[in-house]
Amino acid sequence: MGCGVSNANQPEAVREEWGLKSEAIRIFRLADSDGDGKLNLNELRQTLKNPTYAETAMTNLDIIDHDGKCSLAEWLVGQKTTFDKSETACKAALKMTEKYLVTNLEKAKAPANDAEGETKAAAQQVDILGACAVDHLAEGEVTDSVTSNGSNGSSGSWFGWGNNKGGDAVTA
């Protein structure tokens, strides 16, 4: 079964059928992004609304082999404990776990909108614009300079460029 324990030593949550067992297994497999049959701390973080609770959650789930990872058997024991107290609570918890997991995985796949990336993009833009300004300066096309408030009063861009020889304004 791939639960990390032998058949003779499997917990009741693994050996027996219970109402949400198949749903609990499905959510576990969704969370097991590397497919090794265990949830590591990073995979467990993806299942939580507040990832800072991952260490506590791991402590509560890693109860069979204490290897710092949550096996399917350990996951099922945790879910079955909740199920035995309240099937409705277990169903809600699994639903929320899937929601957080999907949301967190989508965030991880989205392009980073970090300051470093924005800084690099801005520097590339300045390099491009700077090269363009040097080209236009050499051709005598810069009509005036940018004032301290960033406006230039020209028909060109905020860099103070006028019209180029083709008659089109150079814009940033």
C-alpha positions as CSV (number, residue, x, y, z in Angstrom):
1,M,0.0,0.0,0.0
2,G,3.0,2.3,0.2
3,C,2.1,3.7,3.6
4,G,5.5,3.2,5.2
5,V,4.4,0.4,7.6
6,S,3.9,-3.3,7.2
7,N,0.4,-4.8,7.0
8,A,0.6,-6.3,10.4
9,N,1.5,-3.0,12.0
10,Q,-0.8,-0.7,10.1
11,P,-3.0,1.6,12.2
12,E,-6.8,1.1,12.1
13,A,-7.1,4.2,9.9
14,V,-5.1,2.4,7.2
15,R,-6.5,-1.1,7.7
16,E,-10.2,-0.2,7.8
17,E,-12.5,1.7,5.5
18,W,-14.1,4.9,6.9
19,G,-16.2,7.6,5.3
20,L,-13.6,10.0,4.0
21,K,-10.6,7.7,3.7
22,S,-10.4,7.9,-0.1
23,E,-10.8,11.7,0.0
24,A,-8.0,11.9,2.6
25,I,-5.7,9.7,0.4
26,R,-6.5,11.9,-2.7
27,I,-5.6,15.1,-0.8
28,F,-2.4,13.5,0.5
29,R,-1.3,12.5,-3.0
30,L,-2.0,16.0,-4.3
31,A,0.2,17.4,-1.5
32,D,3.0,14.9,-2.1
33,S,4.5,16.9,-4.9
34,D,7.7,14.9,-5.2
35,G,5.8,11.6,-5.2
36,D,7.9,9.9,-2.5
37,G,5.0,8.8,-0.4
38,K,5.7,11.3,2.4
39,L,5.0,14.9,3.1
40,N,8.1,16.9,3.9
41,L,7.9,20.2,5.8
42,N,7.7,22.2,2.6
43,E,4.9,20.0,1.2
44,L,3.0,20.2,4.4
45,R,3.3,24.0,4.4
46,Q,1.5,24.1,1.2
47,T,-1.6,22.5,2.8
48,L,-1.9,25.2,5.5
49,K,-3.5,28.6,5.5
50,N,-0.8,29.8,7.8
51,P,2.5,28.0,6.8
52,T,4.1,29.0,10.1
53,Y,2.1,26.2,11.7
54,A,3.8,23.5,9.6
55,E,6.3,22.5,12.3
56,T,3.5,22.0,14.8
57,A,1.4,20.1,12.3
58,M,4.4,17.9,11.5
59,T,4.9,17.1,15.2
60,N,1.2,16.2,15.5
61,L,1.3,14.0,12.3
62,D,4.7,12.3,12.5
63,I,3.6,9.9,15.1
64,I,4.6,6.5,13.7
65,D,8.2,6.6,12.7
66,H,9.3,10.1,13.9
67,D,11.4,10.7,10.8
68,G,10.4,14.3,10.3
69,K,8.0,13.5,7.4
70,C,4.4,12.6,7.3
71,S,3.7,9.2,5.7
72,L,0.3,8.3,4.2
73,A,-0.4,6.1,7.2
74,E,0.4,9.0,9.6
75,W,-1.8,11.4,7.5
76,L,-4.7,8.9,7.6
77,V,-4.4,8.5,11.4
78,G,-4.6,12.3,11.8
79,Q,-7.6,12.5,9.5
80,K,-9.4,9.5,11.0
81,T,-8.9,11.1,14.5
82,T,-10.8,14.2,13.3
83,F,-13.3,12.0,11.4
84,D,-14.1,10.0,14.6
85,K,-14.8,13.3,16.5
86,S,-16.9,14.8,13.7
87,E,-17.3,13.7,10.1
88,T,-18.5,17.2,9.2
89,A,-15.3,18.8,10.7
90,C,-13.1,16.3,8.8
91,K,-14.8,16.9,5.5
92,A,-14.5,20.7,6.0
93,A,-10.8,20.3,7.0
94,L,-10.0,18.2,3.9
95,K,-11.9,20.7,1.7
96,M,-9.9,23.7,3.2
97,T,-6.6,21.7,2.9
98,E,-7.2,21.2,-0.8
99,K,-8.2,24.9,-1.2
100,Y,-5.0,26.1,0.5
101,L,-2.9,23.5,-1.4
102,V,-4.2,24.6,-4.8
103,T,-3.9,28.3,-4.0
104,N,-0.4,27.9,-2.7
105,L,0.7,25.8,-5.7
106,E,-0.7,28.4,-8.0
107,K,1.2,31.1,-6.2
108,A,4.4,29.1,-6.5
109,K,3.9,28.7,-10.3
110,A,3.0,32.4,-10.8
111,P,5.9,34.7,-12.0
112,A,7.6,36.3,-9.1
113,N,6.8,39.9,-8.5
114,D,9.8,40.6,-6.4
115,A,11.7,43.9,-5.9
116,E,14.9,42.3,-7.3
117,G,13.2,41.3,-10.5
118,E,11.6,44.7,-10.9
119,T,14.9,46.4,-10.2
120,K,16.6,44.3,-12.9
121,A,13.8,45.1,-15.4
122,A,14.1,48.8,-14.6
123,A,17.8,48.7,-15.0
124,Q,17.4,47.0,-18.4
125,Q,14.9,49.7,-19.4
126,V,17.3,52.5,-18.4
127,D,20.0,50.8,-20.4
128,I,17.8,50.7,-23.5
129,L,16.5,54.3,-23.0
130,G,20.0,55.5,-22.2
131,A,21.4,54.0,-25.4
132,C,18.5,55.6,-27.3
133,A,19.2,59.0,-25.7
134,V,22.8,58.8,-26.7
135,D,21.9,58.0,-30.3
136,H,19.5,60.9,-30.4
137,L,22.0,63.3,-28.8
138,A,24.5,62.4,-31.4
139,E,22.0,63.3,-34.1
140,G,21.2,66.6,-32.4
141,E,17.5,65.7,-31.7
142,V,17.3,66.5,-28.0
143,T,15.3,69.7,-27.8
144,D,15.4,70.4,-24.1
145,S,16.1,68.9,-20.7
146,V,13.9,67.4,-18.0
147,T,13.0,69.9,-15.3
148,S,13.2,69.0,-11.6
149,N,9.5,68.0,-11.4
150,G,9.9,65.5,-14.3
151,S,7.9,67.4,-16.9
152,N,9.6,68.9,-19.9
153,G,7.1,70.9,-21.7
154,S,8.0,69.3,-25.1
155,S,6.1,67.1,-27.3
156,G,8.6,64.3,-26.7
157,S,8.9,61.9,-23.8
158,W,9.6,62.7,-20.2
159,F,13.3,62.5,-21.1
160,G,12.9,65.8,-22.9
161,W,13.3,64.5,-26.4
162,G,11.6,66.3,-29.2
163,N,10.5,64.9,-32.5
164,N,12.9,62.6,-34.3
165,K,13.7,63.0,-38.0
166,G,10.7,60.9,-38.9
167,G,8.4,63.3,-37.1
168,D,7.3,60.8,-34.4
169,A,7.8,61.6,-30.8
170,V,10.3,59.4,-28.9
171,T,8.5,58.0,-25.9
172,A,9.6,56.0,-23.0
